[in-house]
């Protein structure tokens, strides 16, 4: 027997490359991989509140996003050529 889990949030964002959650909260940072029609660009970061189904921030960067880390105080985005805090 295999537990498949429970869907806690569903949205039509397209293909996603990076997802980072703030601890065990309802906040998610999502970066697309640019595939598919209407998909998120790898240069675009969305901060989503999954409990209220709202987009808190929609940020576009100069180059592709390689990593995202966040804590209660700071959101750090690593691009191909720089890190932004």
SEMI-259742 format. One line per field, with one value per residue (C-alpha): chain; x, y, z. Coordinates in nm, 4 decimals. Layout:
BEGIN
chaine <- A_...
u <- X_...
v <- Y_...
w <- Z_...
END
This chain:
BEGIN
chaine <- A_A_A_A_A_A_A_A_A_A_A_A_A_A_A_A_A_A_A_A_A_A_A_A_A_A_A_A_A_A_A_A_A_A_A_A_A_A_A_A_A_A_A_A_A_A_A_A_A_A_A_A_A_A_A_A_A_A_A_A_A_A_A_A_A_A_A_A_A_A_A_A_A_A_A_A_A_A_A_A_A_A_A_A_A
u <- 0.0000_0.1257_0.0015_-0.0286_-0.0762_-0.3392_-0.3592_-0.3357_-0.3134_-0.3827_-0.3334_-0.2745_0.0751_0.2216_0.5445_0.7234_1.0975_1.1387_0.8963_0.9982_0.7687_0.8081_0.8383_0.4977_0.2934_0.0690_0.3270_0.4943_0.7553_0.7174_0.9466_0.8415_1.0586_0.9209_0.7685_0.4185_0.1796_0.1088_0.3734_0.5822_0.9168_1.2344_1.2961_0.9651_0.8982_0.5504_0.4826_0.1496_-0.0744_-0.2256_-0.4914_-0.6485_-0.5501_-0.3912_-0.0667_0.1223_0.4079_0.4916_0.8576_1.0551_1.4350_1.7021_1.8308_1.7066_1.6446_1.8604_1.7457_1.5077_1.5396_1.3263_1.2744_1.0574_1.2760_1.4256_1.3672_1.6890_1.6872_1.9964_2.0168_2.2687_2.4864_2.3929_2.2149_1.9378_1.8216
v <- 0.0000_0.3452_0.6732_0.9174_1.2216_1.4908_1.7860_2.1004_2.3569_2.3470_2.6193_2.6424_2.7923_2.5658_2.3734_2.4672_2.4387_2.5666_2.5608_2.6826_2.6892_2.9205_2.6663_2.4965_2.8007_2.8580_3.0764_2.9363_3.0826_2.9412_2.9733_2.8374_2.6589_2.8411_2.5341_2.5167_2.7840_3.0375_2.8898_3.0957_3.2217_3.1019_3.4734_3.5185_3.4525_3.4351_3.4391_3.2668_3.2343_2.8878_2.9287_3.2400_3.1488_3.4900_3.6091_3.8239_3.9204_3.8742_3.9593_3.9500_3.9300_4.0098_3.6529_3.3018_3.2160_2.9264_2.9053_3.0629_3.0559_3.2351_3.2779_3.5034_3.8077_3.7651_3.6300_3.5468_3.4857_3.3484_3.4408_3.3236_3.6301_3.7649_3.7061_3.9396_3.9667
w <- 0.0000_-0.0853_0.0597_-0.2304_-0.0070_-0.0158_-0.2522_-0.0413_-0.3245_-0.6953_-0.9567_-1.3304_-1.3147_-1.5816_-1.5378_-1.2140_-1.1519_-0.7939_-0.5006_-0.1561_0.1483_0.4464_0.7285_0.7653_0.6648_0.3663_0.1892_-0.1238_-0.3574_-0.7085_-1.0128_-1.3509_-1.6033_-1.9069_-2.0719_-2.2062_-2.3164_-2.0429_-1.8112_-1.5731_-1.6953_-1.5170_-1.4470_-1.2662_-0.8955_-0.7474_-0.3735_-0.3119_-0.0099_-0.0524_0.2182_0.0614_-0.2998_-0.3562_-0.5120_-0.2598_-0.4938_-0.8596_-0.9246_-1.2491_-1.2466_-1.5077_-1.5436_-1.4641_-1.0996_-0.9751_-0.6109_-0.3594_0.0192_0.2745_0.6442_0.8596_0.7864_0.4410_0.0918_-0.0973_-0.4725_-0.6493_-1.0159_-1.2751_-1.2178_-0.8736_-0.5424_-0.4293_-0.0677
END
